Amino acid sequence: MNSSEISSGILKAVFRLSLIVVVIWLLIEVKSLIAYIAIAGVLSLIGHPINHFLQKVFKFRHGNVLASTVTIVLMLTIVLMLFWLFIPLIAQQGRNLSLLNVENLESDIEYILQEIGAVLNINHPILDNQLEFSNLIQDLNLDFIPQLFNSLLTTIGSITFGLFSIVFILFFFFKDSMLLKRMILTLSPENIKNRVNASLSKIKILLSRYFVGLVMQVSILIVIYTILLTIFGVKNAFIIAFLCALMNLIPYIGPIIGGVLITLLTMSSFIGEDFTSYILPRTLYVLIGFILGQLVDNFFSQPFIYSTSVKSHPLEIFIVILATGIITSPLGMIIAIPVYTALKVILKEFFPENEIVRSLTKNF
């Protein structure tokens, strides 16, 4: 190997490394756009059955446009209806808080803490001192309110722009279901286009089943929690149930957040009643019912979704989600399963003879 070949190799390596750095930089700069495309892609998978049915109904010219428009309108209507249902919940919580008797609540909490201390033989200052709410209010600095208002307006503007972008992209995904695939195939080298095409088709089928399964999972939990809250007379039972069931989309952490929410919202629904004889027992019953709902989800809903959609063992899914949560964040845990499923499909298509790949994808 002469000096010219070595120089040429070094220049090619530097060029490729520079190209990779530029691509990574571009991806970071347009991360919001990538997020909008990803969200639109997920929504297109969820709404695909409706859109496909409407396209069969509207077989005339420009039928795809009408089917896509109707599908998006239906999805937006569902979102707006759910948002509108939250207004009575917020109003009810405001009325409940206005009825809050701070002195009675303080004495009830003090009594419970003293009882816990007596049982556990714990003597801590928090069990003997009263809660000084008045001092807390006096020390509260309200200078943050203007900043909070400005931040709120900025957030609303960003959400509005993001929603418009997602809807715009989603329309074209519905109108032409092959659009995203053609974009990826265009950027793929000619010698691997067939494998990329096969991978994309398989990924679309598996992820479509997975997201539809998630909708079924949340729906089952909504029914269980609504019945539970209705039995114990909690107001706005459906909205509370929907909010807590939605938390289940965050693996492992979500149910904990849902448990805290259902506990707090149940207690606030009975403000004005006696704490020890009325609020506390009903809250405990609701919390027990919530745990039973989680058991149904963990032992029936989730195994069914994982085995029939992404075709992965629950233990395998647990390890993937836990590792992703440690490395990234709760958001990473949400997208861990779809990304892992897509990765398995790609590995099976490109490295079918590898022993590890064959072991991981034997159910595909």
GUMI-925966 format. One line per field, with one value per residue (C-alpha): residue number from 1; residue in one letter; z, y, x negated. Coordinates in nm, 3 decimals. Each point is the difference from the previous one (the first is absolute). Layout:
REM GUMI-925966
pos: [NUM | ...]
code: [A | ...]
pz: [Z | ...]
py: [Y | ...]
px: [X | ...]
***
This chain:
REM GUMI-925966
pos: [1 | 2 | 3 | 4 | 5 | 6 | 7 | 8 | 9 | 10 | 11 | 12 | 13 | 14 | 15 | 16 | 17 | 18 | 19 | 20 | 21 | 22 | 23 | 24 | 25 | 26 | 27 | 28 | 29 | 30 | 31 | 32 | 33 | 34 | 35 | 36 | 37 | 38 | 39 | 40 | 41 | 42 | 43 | 44 | 45 | 46 | 47 | 48 | 49 | 50 | 51 | 52 | 53 | 54 | 55 | 56 | 57 | 58 | 59 | 60 | 61 | 62 | 63 | 64 | 65 | 66 | 67 | 68 | 69 | 70 | 71 | 72 | 73 | 74 | 75 | 76 | 77 | 78 | 79 | 80 | 81 | 82 | 83 | 84 | 85 | 86 | 87 | 88 | 89 | 90 | 91 | 92 | 93 | 94 | 95 | 96 | 97 | 98 | 99 | 100 | 101 | 102 | 103 | 104 | 105 | 106 | 107 | 108 | 109 | 110 | 111 | 112 | 113 | 114 | 115 | 116 | 117 | 118 | 119 | 120 | 121 | 122 | 123 | 124 | 125 | 126 | 127 | 128 | 129 | 130 | 131 | 132 | 133 | 134 | 135 | 136 | 137 | 138 | 139 | 140 | 141 | 142 | 143 | 144 | 145 | 146 | 147 | 148 | 149 | 150 | 151 | 152 | 153 | 154 | 155 | 156 | 157 | 158 | 159 | 160 | 161 | 162 | 163 | 164 | 165 | 166 | 167 | 168 | 169 | 170 | 171 | 172 | 173 | 174 | 175 | 176 | 177 | 178 | 179 | 180 | 181 | 182 | 183 | 184 | 185 | 186 | 187 | 188 | 189 | 190 | 191 | 192 | 193 | 194 | 195 | 196 | 197 | 198 | 199 | 200 | 201 | 202 | 203 | 204 | 205 | 206 | 207 | 208 | 209 | 210 | 211 | 212 | 213 | 214 | 215 | 216 | 217 | 218 | 219 | 220 | 221 | 222 | 223 | 224 | 225 | 226 | 227 | 228 | 229 | 230 | 231 | 232 | 233 | 234 | 235 | 236 | 237 | 238 | 239 | 240 | 241 | 242 | 243 | 244 | 245 | 246 | 247 | 248 | 249 | 250 | 251 | 252 | 253 | 254 | 255 | 256 | 257 | 258 | 259 | 260 | 261 | 262 | 263 | 264 | 265 | 266 | 267 | 268 | 269 | 270 | 271 | 272 | 273 | 274 | 275 | 276 | 277 | 278 | 279 | 280 | 281 | 282 | 283 | 284 | 285 | 286 | 287 | 288 | 289 | 290 | 291 | 292 | 293 | 294 | 295 | 296 | 297 | 298 | 299 | 300 | 301 | 302 | 303 | 304 | 305 | 306 | 307 | 308 | 309 | 310 | 311 | 312 | 313 | 314 | 315 | 316 | 317 | 318 | 319 | 320 | 321 | 322 | 323 | 324 | 325 | 326 | 327 | 328 | 329 | 330 | 331 | 332 | 333 | 334 | 335 | 336 | 337 | 338 | 339 | 340 | 341 | 342 | 343 | 344 | 345 | 346 | 347 | 348 | 349 | 350 | 351 | 352 | 353 | 354 | 355 | 356 | 357 | 358 | 359 | 360 | 361 | 362 | 363 | 364]
code: [M | N | S | S | E | I | S | S | G | I | L | K | A | V | F | R | L | S | L | I | V | V | V | I | W | L | L | I | E | V | K | S | L | I | A | Y | I | A | I | A | G | V | L | S | L | I | G | H | P | I | N | H | F | L | Q | K | V | F | K | F | R | H | G | N | V | L | A | S | T | V | T | I | V | L | M | L | T | I | V | L | M | L | F | W | L | F | I | P | L | I | A | Q | Q | G | R | N | L | S | L | L | N | V | E | N | L | E | S | D | I | E | Y | I | L | Q | E | I | G | A | V | L | N | I | N | H | P | I | L | D | N | Q | L | E | F | S | N | L | I | Q | D | L | N | L | D | F | I | P | Q | L | F | N | S | L | L | T | T | I | G | S | I | T | F | G | L | F | S | I | V | F | I | L | F | F | F | F | K | D | S | M | L | L | K | R | M | I | L | T | L | S | P | E | N | I | K | N | R | V | N | A | S | L | S | K | I | K | I | L | L | S | R | Y | F | V | G | L | V | M | Q | V | S | I | L | I | V | I | Y | T | I | L | L | T | I | F | G | V | K | N | A | F | I | I | A | F | L | C | A | L | M | N | L | I | P | Y | I | G | P | I | I | G | G | V | L | I | T | L | L | T | M | S | S | F | I | G | E | D | F | T | S | Y | I | L | P | R | T | L | Y | V | L | I | G | F | I | L | G | Q | L | V | D | N | F | F | S | Q | P | F | I | Y | S | T | S | V | K | S | H | P | L | E | I | F | I | V | I | L | A | T | G | I | I | T | S | P | L | G | M | I | I | A | I | P | V | Y | T | A | L | K | V | I | L | K | E | F | F | P | E | N | E | I | V | R | S | L | T | K | N | F]
pz: [0.000 | -0.113 | 0.153 | -0.246 | 0.093 | 0.371 | -0.052 | -0.203 | 0.273 | 0.269 | -0.202 | -0.058 | 0.371 | 0.095 | -0.257 | 0.130 | 0.360 | -0.089 | -0.184 | 0.304 | 0.228 | -0.235 | -0.019 | 0.381 | 0.033 | -0.248 | 0.183 | 0.328 | -0.157 | -0.154 | 0.296 | 0.030 | -0.362 | 0.056 | 0.307 | -0.203 | -0.272 | 0.261 | 0.175 | -0.334 | -0.091 | 0.324 | -0.046 | -0.359 | 0.126 | 0.259 | -0.245 | -0.292 | 0.047 | -0.010 | -0.294 | -0.193 | 0.054 | -0.114 | -0.310 | -0.098 | 0.054 | -0.194 | -0.320 | -0.220 | -0.122 | 0.283 | 0.238 | 0.178 | 0.078 | 0.147 | 0.195 | 0.146 | 0.093 | 0.168 | 0.192 | 0.133 | 0.091 | 0.191 | 0.188 | 0.083 | 0.114 | 0.240 | 0.138 | 0.041 | 0.168 | 0.248 | 0.063 | 0.049 | 0.250 | 0.217 | 0.058 | 0.245 | 0.185 | 0.042 | 0.102 | 0.249 | 0.156 | 0.034 | 0.180 | 0.222 | 0.099 | 0.085 | 0.252 | 0.158 | 0.376 | 0.070 | 0.376 | -0.020 | -0.260 | 0.219 | 0.304 | -0.202 | -0.145 | 0.342 | 0.150 | -0.270 | 0.041 | 0.376 | -0.041 | -0.243 | 0.244 | 0.288 | -0.198 | -0.128 | 0.324 | -0.189 | 0.161 | -0.265 | 0.017 | -0.299 | 0.208 | 0.285 | -0.179 | -0.184 | -0.366 | -0.033 | -0.319 | 0.087 | 0.019 | -0.333 | -0.167 | 0.153 | -0.129 | -0.348 | -0.267 | -0.281 | -0.229 | -0.213 | -0.129 | -0.298 | -0.106 | 0.031 | -0.217 | -0.272 | 0.007 | -0.030 | -0.310 | -0.157 | 0.073 | -0.151 | -0.316 | -0.031 | 0.052 | -0.262 | -0.258 | 0.081 | -0.029 | -0.339 | -0.124 | 0.116 | -0.160 | -0.327 | -0.015 | 0.114 | -0.288 | -0.259 | 0.187 | -0.015 | -0.359 | -0.120 | 0.237 | -0.201 | 0.027 | 0.295 | -0.144 | -0.335 | 0.179 | 0.185 | -0.311 | -0.197 | 0.253 | 0.011 | -0.213 | -0.302 | 0.118 | 0.325 | -0.114 | -0.006 | 0.357 | 0.117 | -0.169 | 0.167 | 0.338 | -0.029 | -0.091 | 0.298 | 0.239 | -0.113 | 0.070 | 0.343 | 0.120 | -0.125 | 0.210 | 0.295 | 0.005 | -0.050 | 0.290 | 0.215 | -0.076 | 0.111 | 0.316 | 0.097 | -0.082 | 0.231 | 0.285 | -0.060 | 0.034 | 0.320 | 0.165 | -0.104 | 0.155 | 0.313 | 0.049 | -0.077 | 0.262 | 0.270 | -0.114 | -0.134 | -0.220 | -0.360 | 0.015 | -0.375 | -0.030 | 0.303 | -0.138 | -0.343 | 0.150 | 0.221 | -0.279 | -0.234 | 0.249 | -0.067 | -0.334 | 0.202 | 0.096 | 0.372 | 0.102 | -0.148 | 0.232 | 0.303 | -0.130 | -0.074 | 0.353 | 0.152 | -0.230 | 0.072 | 0.375 | 0.004 | -0.231 | 0.201 | 0.326 | -0.149 | -0.125 | 0.358 | 0.149 | 0.265 | 0.136 | 0.309 | -0.086 | 0.223 | -0.027 | -0.359 | -0.224 | 0.111 | -0.024 | -0.345 | -0.126 | 0.123 | -0.175 | -0.325 | 0.032 | 0.051 | -0.310 | -0.191 | 0.097 | -0.114 | -0.334 | -0.032 | 0.066 | -0.279 | -0.230 | 0.094 | -0.019 | -0.287 | -0.214 | -0.033 | -0.068 | -0.269 | -0.165 | 0.009 | -0.123 | -0.284 | -0.122 | 0.054 | 0.053 | 0.294 | 0.336 | 0.300 | 0.171 | -0.317 | -0.007 | 0.370 | -0.053 | -0.305 | 0.176 | 0.318 | -0.191 | -0.209 | 0.313 | 0.162 | -0.311 | -0.108 | 0.174 | 0.038 | -0.361 | -0.108 | 0.187 | -0.199 | -0.339 | 0.112 | -0.122 | -0.348 | -0.059 | 0.125 | -0.222 | -0.306 | 0.082 | 0.027 | -0.340 | -0.162 | 0.158 | -0.114 | -0.354 | -0.028 | 0.229 | -0.014 | 0.058 | 0.320 | 0.303 | 0.233 | -0.260 | -0.069 | 0.373 | 0.047 | -0.312 | 0.006 | 0.041 | -0.305]
py: [0.000 | 0.328 | 0.345 | 0.117 | -0.290 | 0.068 | 0.369 | -0.087 | -0.236 | 0.262 | 0.261 | -0.240 | -0.083 | 0.368 | 0.076 | -0.280 | 0.106 | 0.360 | -0.110 | -0.198 | 0.299 | 0.229 | -0.245 | -0.031 | 0.379 | 0.040 | -0.261 | 0.186 | 0.332 | -0.135 | -0.221 | 0.173 | -0.082 | -0.362 | -0.012 | 0.135 | -0.261 | -0.277 | 0.106 | 0.025 | -0.345 | -0.149 | 0.168 | -0.126 | -0.356 | 0.042 | 0.158 | -0.228 | -0.240 | 0.292 | 0.168 | -0.329 | -0.065 | 0.353 | -0.030 | -0.309 | 0.193 | 0.309 | -0.170 | 0.301 | 0.251 | 0.180 | -0.257 | -0.035 | 0.372 | -0.019 | -0.318 | 0.154 | 0.320 | -0.187 | -0.223 | 0.301 | 0.181 | -0.307 | -0.026 | 0.373 | -0.022 | -0.282 | 0.202 | 0.315 | -0.198 | -0.147 | 0.347 | 0.143 | -0.273 | 0.116 | 0.340 | -0.134 | -0.187 | 0.317 | 0.202 | -0.267 | -0.011 | 0.380 | -0.017 | -0.280 | 0.197 | 0.301 | -0.219 | -0.117 | 0.052 | 0.042 | -0.029 | -0.331 | -0.135 | 0.102 | -0.174 | -0.313 | -0.027 | 0.062 | -0.272 | -0.252 | 0.076 | -0.039 | -0.335 | -0.118 | 0.116 | -0.184 | -0.325 | 0.022 | 0.153 | 0.299 | 0.338 | 0.262 | 0.378 | -0.018 | -0.219 | 0.253 | 0.336 | 0.147 | 0.086 | 0.373 | 0.080 | 0.371 | 0.044 | -0.180 | 0.240 | 0.304 | -0.108 | -0.071 | 0.225 | 0.083 | 0.164 | -0.315 | 0.053 | 0.232 | -0.235 | -0.295 | 0.180 | 0.075 | -0.359 | -0.120 | 0.216 | -0.126 | -0.360 | 0.048 | 0.147 | -0.291 | -0.255 | 0.171 | 0.003 | -0.361 | -0.112 | 0.172 | -0.161 | -0.347 | 0.030 | 0.123 | -0.291 | -0.248 | 0.101 | -0.100 | -0.322 | -0.093 | 0.119 | -0.201 | -0.286 | -0.079 | 0.353 | -0.063 | -0.331 | 0.162 | 0.273 | -0.259 | -0.216 | 0.304 | 0.060 | -0.370 | -0.145 | -0.200 | -0.328 | -0.012 | 0.151 | -0.337 | -0.076 | 0.349 | -0.034 | -0.338 | 0.140 | 0.303 | -0.214 | -0.230 | 0.292 | 0.169 | -0.312 | -0.065 | 0.360 | 0.044 | -0.302 | 0.132 | 0.347 | -0.140 | -0.234 | 0.298 | 0.163 | -0.321 | -0.012 | 0.357 | -0.063 | -0.303 | 0.199 | 0.289 | -0.238 | -0.158 | 0.332 | 0.164 | -0.283 | 0.013 | 0.376 | -0.003 | -0.270 | 0.217 | 0.316 | 0.192 | 0.291 | 0.026 | -0.369 | -0.043 | 0.291 | -0.110 | -0.356 | 0.120 | 0.211 | -0.282 | -0.260 | 0.230 | 0.004 | -0.373 | 0.086 | 0.089 | -0.344 | -0.071 | 0.368 | 0.079 | -0.227 | 0.164 | 0.346 | -0.132 | -0.138 | 0.335 | 0.183 | -0.228 | 0.027 | 0.380 | 0.051 | -0.246 | 0.176 | 0.342 | -0.126 | -0.056 | 0.326 | 0.116 | -0.351 | -0.143 | -0.105 | -0.303 | -0.159 | 0.085 | 0.133 | -0.232 | -0.333 | 0.079 | 0.111 | -0.325 | -0.205 | 0.191 | -0.053 | -0.375 | -0.007 | 0.191 | -0.263 | -0.279 | 0.180 | 0.013 | -0.373 | -0.064 | 0.219 | -0.161 | -0.362 | 0.012 | 0.315 | 0.058 | -0.365 | -0.016 | 0.322 | -0.099 | -0.356 | 0.080 | 0.335 | 0.043 | -0.377 | 0.044 | -0.175 | 0.214 | -0.051 | 0.116 | 0.309 | 0.068 | -0.008 | 0.228 | 0.257 | -0.004 | 0.043 | 0.283 | 0.174 | -0.014 | 0.133 | 0.262 | 0.119 | -0.084 | 0.117 | -0.256 | -0.267 | 0.085 | -0.043 | -0.291 | -0.279 | 0.146 | 0.075 | -0.344 | -0.169 | 0.192 | -0.085 | -0.372 | 0.005 | 0.174 | -0.241 | -0.301 | 0.133 | 0.089 | -0.262 | -0.304 | -0.252 | 0.159 | -0.224 | 0.286 | 0.153 | -0.337 | -0.050 | 0.343 | -0.021 | -0.364 | 0.100 | 0.230]
px: [0.000 | -0.158 | 0.031 | 0.267 | 0.230 | -0.052 | 0.077 | 0.308 | 0.121 | -0.053 | 0.188 | 0.292 | 0.013 | -0.006 | 0.271 | 0.225 | -0.055 | 0.079 | 0.312 | 0.116 | -0.061 | 0.195 | 0.291 | 0.011 | -0.012 | 0.285 | 0.208 | -0.052 | 0.093 | 0.322 | 0.092 | 0.338 | 0.081 | -0.106 | 0.224 | 0.296 | -0.059 | -0.028 | 0.323 | 0.181 | -0.133 | 0.134 | 0.339 | 0.015 | -0.054 | 0.277 | 0.242 | -0.092 | 0.297 | 0.249 | -0.171 | -0.025 | 0.372 | 0.095 | -0.219 | 0.199 | 0.323 | -0.114 | -0.114 | 0.070 | -0.257 | -0.181 | 0.150 | -0.333 | 0.001 | 0.350 | -0.078 | -0.315 | 0.182 | 0.287 | -0.244 | -0.194 | 0.323 | 0.118 | -0.329 | -0.002 | 0.363 | -0.088 | -0.293 | 0.215 | 0.278 | -0.248 | -0.145 | 0.348 | 0.081 | -0.291 | 0.163 | 0.265 | -0.276 | -0.209 | 0.308 | 0.105 | -0.346 | 0.009 | 0.336 | -0.127 | -0.308 | 0.218 | 0.182 | -0.324 | -0.011 | -0.370 | 0.036 | 0.189 | -0.243 | -0.293 | 0.143 | 0.086 | -0.350 | -0.152 | 0.222 | -0.097 | -0.371 | 0.027 | 0.176 | -0.270 | -0.267 | 0.167 | 0.021 | -0.358 | -0.134 | -0.139 | -0.042 | -0.071 | 0.059 | 0.236 | 0.231 | 0.021 | 0.002 | 0.296 | -0.027 | -0.062 | 0.192 | 0.029 | -0.379 | -0.037 | 0.245 | -0.170 | -0.339 | 0.131 | -0.153 | 0.244 | -0.257 | -0.006 | 0.356 | -0.089 | -0.280 | 0.234 | 0.258 | -0.257 | -0.124 | 0.359 | 0.060 | -0.324 | 0.097 | 0.346 | -0.158 | -0.242 | 0.277 | 0.217 | -0.281 | -0.089 | 0.363 | 0.037 | -0.323 | 0.106 | 0.344 | -0.151 | -0.249 | 0.266 | 0.229 | -0.258 | -0.084 | 0.369 | 0.043 | -0.297 | -0.082 | -0.315 | -0.143 | -0.231 | -0.116 | -0.085 | -0.196 | -0.209 | -0.049 | -0.115 | -0.277 | -0.099 | -0.282 | 0.118 | -0.153 | 0.203 | 0.330 | 0.178 | -0.104 | 0.095 | 0.339 | 0.065 | -0.107 | 0.227 | 0.301 | -0.058 | -0.061 | 0.322 | 0.207 | -0.154 | 0.012 | 0.356 | 0.103 | -0.199 | 0.157 | 0.350 | -0.078 | -0.100 | 0.336 | 0.172 | -0.214 | 0.088 | 0.368 | 0.014 | -0.154 | 0.241 | 0.296 | -0.140 | -0.085 | 0.329 | 0.202 | -0.217 | 0.032 | 0.372 | 0.063 | -0.159 | 0.174 | -0.300 | 0.107 | -0.127 | -0.086 | -0.058 | -0.245 | -0.201 | -0.003 | -0.114 | -0.279 | -0.130 | 0.027 | -0.193 | -0.288 | -0.041 | -0.162 | -0.312 | -0.139 | -0.046 | -0.007 | 0.342 | 0.202 | -0.164 | 0.096 | 0.351 | 0.030 | -0.097 | 0.246 | 0.294 | -0.071 | -0.019 | 0.301 | 0.209 | -0.084 | 0.075 | 0.336 | 0.116 | -0.128 | 0.247 | 0.058 | -0.165 | -0.355 | -0.053 | 0.343 | 0.095 | -0.282 | -0.281 | 0.193 | 0.142 | -0.340 | -0.156 | 0.273 | -0.060 | -0.375 | 0.052 | 0.220 | -0.268 | -0.258 | 0.234 | 0.040 | -0.377 | -0.021 | 0.252 | -0.208 | -0.333 | 0.112 | 0.252 | -0.006 | -0.374 | -0.100 | 0.270 | -0.122 | -0.367 | 0.054 | 0.240 | -0.133 | -0.374 | -0.054 | -0.236 | -0.016 | 0.114 | -0.339 | -0.173 | 0.220 | -0.068 | -0.378 | 0.022 | 0.222 | -0.209 | -0.326 | 0.151 | 0.130 | -0.344 | -0.174 | 0.256 | 0.319 | 0.372 | 0.051 | -0.258 | 0.194 | 0.313 | -0.170 | -0.222 | 0.231 | 0.074 | -0.370 | -0.104 | 0.259 | -0.117 | -0.362 | 0.083 | 0.172 | -0.298 | -0.249 | 0.201 | 0.014 | -0.369 | -0.162 | 0.230 | -0.281 | -0.135 | 0.069 | 0.094 | 0.233 | 0.160 | 0.058 | 0.159 | 0.218 | 0.106 | 0.368 | -0.004]
***
